[in-house]
Amino acid sequence: MDTRLPRAWRLSERDYPENADSEEQLRFLVGYAILAPSPQNSQPWIFRLGDETIDIVPDPFRILEARDPAGRERAISCGSALFNLRLACRHFGRDASFRIHPPEADSEVLARFHREGPCDPAPERQIFEAILQRRSWRQPFAEKQVPTDLLATLEESARLEGARFTPVTSPSLQNALAGLVAEADWRLGSNEAVRRESAGWIRATDHAEDGVPGRAMGMSPVEAMLAPVTHRVFNYGDTRASRDRSLACTAPLVFALSTEGDEPEDWVACGQAAQRVLLGAVAQGLQGSFLNPPVQVPELRNRLKTLLDIEIWPQVLVRLGYPTGPARPTPRRPLTDVFHS
Ligand SMILES: Cc1cc2nc3c(=O)[nH]c(=O)nc-3n(C[C@H](O)[C@H](O)[C@H](O)COP(=O)(O)O)c2cc1C
């Protein structure tokens, strides 16, 4: 085990408590759920353990009011955490099911996960292992194309979870999308409330338990130390826009995931789809990162629809490619912090 990894990432399947009671086994599974991505690494989830069930509640104190007032991205993160739970559950030999807004639960429960009877874990072994390998890769990718046959697999992964995968297949469309990302960055950077909020989630080092370490965004140690102040005071939209434009233009693949509706159940579906797609890509040696600003600005979200030529709701925009080296994972809160009764 690599002791330089943040604690949450040092999970080993050998530690699965085979002979323990159901509650301890479910707790172990949640260790995989919290490795899901979340905006600003806000980890906006609460888990409530029941008898063979785990309720996922969006954490009311971990909403990004300025960027995500409806809690759409928060629900997407909970969806990705739910997907990890299902995958880990099957990996340890038990089937899993889930229900969105179960009628018998409190209204704040977004999804209820159920552990079911025995199943064969073999088919999903590779994507299960990818849970521990996935990172948000915000550097340029290697100059290597994404194999075209992988696109069909990713499309199917998204479909299985109820989302549509739209790859960008023409360079002119990719340039136009990169322009939209830059415009969204610029608009968000000009918004004082967004700046204040983002500044609050940047961390100078990896020692915090949430938030994004500056180094994960390509900052030097000094920039990372000053960022909580500089991001609040200065409009960083221009800098972010030119960086993201270039990352979007040069990515081997940019794709969107969209859903028929735009309600909490669609957001959870998108989160599950995003995680299935990302883990499928990671299992083949790729990494991805989100370029979500155009979805966060309502007017630009409509332009994104037009550009992608879709009638349904874009939920996430992602770039994908081969990383040029290893990346350190970002920290997570201790498990004890995410359980509430
Ligand atoms: C719905 C959603 C939107 C996100 N949007 C962005 C984004 O626009 N830009 C970005 O750099 N990262 C974005 N992220 C990635 C998070 O910052 C990242 O998941 C988090 O910092 C944890 O790091 P990890 O993915 O390496 O585990 C997003 C993640 C989610 C789930």
The ligand as an ORCA input file, in Angstrom:
! r2SCAN-3c Opt
* xyz 0 1
  C     -20.711     17.859    -11.563
  C     -19.245     18.171    -11.501
  C     -18.764     19.323    -12.107
  C     -17.405     19.614    -12.082
  N     -16.954     20.728    -12.738
  C     -15.631     20.966    -12.808
  C     -15.138     22.042    -13.589
  O     -15.904     22.776    -14.231
  N     -13.807     22.251    -13.633
  C     -12.920     21.441    -12.963
  O     -11.709     21.657    -13.050
  N     -13.349     20.387    -12.225
  C     -14.678     20.145    -12.132
  N     -15.136     19.053    -11.428
  C     -14.163     18.134    -10.825
  C     -13.958     18.345     -9.338
  O     -13.284     19.534     -9.068
  C     -13.190     17.126     -8.801
  O     -13.973     15.986     -8.951
  C     -12.822     17.262     -7.332
  O     -11.897     18.297     -7.148
  C     -12.235     15.960     -6.752
  O     -11.076     15.599     -7.456
  P     -10.958     14.213     -8.225
  O     -11.968     14.213     -9.331
  O      -9.536     14.196     -8.755
  O     -11.209     13.101     -7.259
  C     -16.499     18.749    -11.416
  C     -16.989     17.590    -10.798
  C     -18.342     17.294    -10.831
  C     -18.857     16.034    -10.199
*
